[in-house]
């Protein structure tokens, strides 16, 4: 019975250590950009959002025209 307990304990230790090694491996292989998108794409997204914010102050048809122009400029159709 004592040998069986030692085998289970060794197995538990091995499993717990392998999980820690696996987690550390995932952290070192993480992409530098957490979003996974190229930097120029995120810049374009930010510019698009700024263009849409400019449309907020407008009313009705002018607002819709502004939004349509922003969508066309940033290929968001």
KADA-V981998 format. One record per backbone hydrogen bond with DSSP energy under -0.5 kcal/mol. CO is the residue of the C=O (numbers start at 1). NH is the residue of the N-H. Records with the same first field share a line. If there is no record, write none. Layout:
CO->NH  NH
This chain:
1->5
2->6
3->7
4->8
5->9
6->10
7->11
8->12
9->13
10->14
11->15
12->16
13->17
14->18
15->19
16->20
17->21
18->22
19->23
20->24
21->25
22->26
23->27
24->28
25->29
27->30
32->34
33->36
38->42
39->43
40->44
41->45
42->46
43->47
44->48
45->49
46->50
47->51
48->52
49->53
50->54
51->55
52->55  56
53->56
54->57
55->58
59->62  63
60->64
61->65
62->66
63->67
64->68
65->69
66->70
67->71
68->72
69->73
70->74
71->76
72->75
